[in-house]
């Protein structure tokens, strides 16, 4: 009887260990394939957004300094960074599709992004026709608040990804104890 009890106990312990191993392996894969990619893309999207903002400021400065020959390169830089920010946040939302809370944190992102780029287009047009002071005022009064709102969207998404990642890490630690 004691031998069969030990054998059953060994089977139960083995089953629990295998289950824990699978759980840890699945969560480790999720951490590396989902959350690391998503966090990296969110940080890069935020950087691209900031670089687009910086390009607009550079455009106004170049125009004020009568360096209009730089305008097309600066506008191209702005447009590239806007597209990269948009693409990267789309990647974040795609990679984290199984976690609705991430999309929930970005719910106003598209509307805010569209408003910001619309204001920016007007600013660029004003700079191109020599109305730099008006462009600067419009960007300061409308573009900057929208830029700050967008950065807030990106921050909330990044914080939610980190929170989910921390929860999975905590689950791993709890299951291995």
Protein Blocks (a to p, Z undefined) as FASTA:
>chain_A
ZZmmmmmmmmmmmmmmmmmmmmmmmmmmmmmmmmmmmmmmmmmmmmmmmmmmmmmmmmmm
mmmnopaklmmmmmmmmmmmmmmmmmmmmmmmmmmmmmmklmmmmmmmmmmmmmmmmmmm
mmmmmmmnopamlmmmmmmmmmmmmmmmmmmmmmmmmmmmmmmmmmmmmmmmmmmZZ
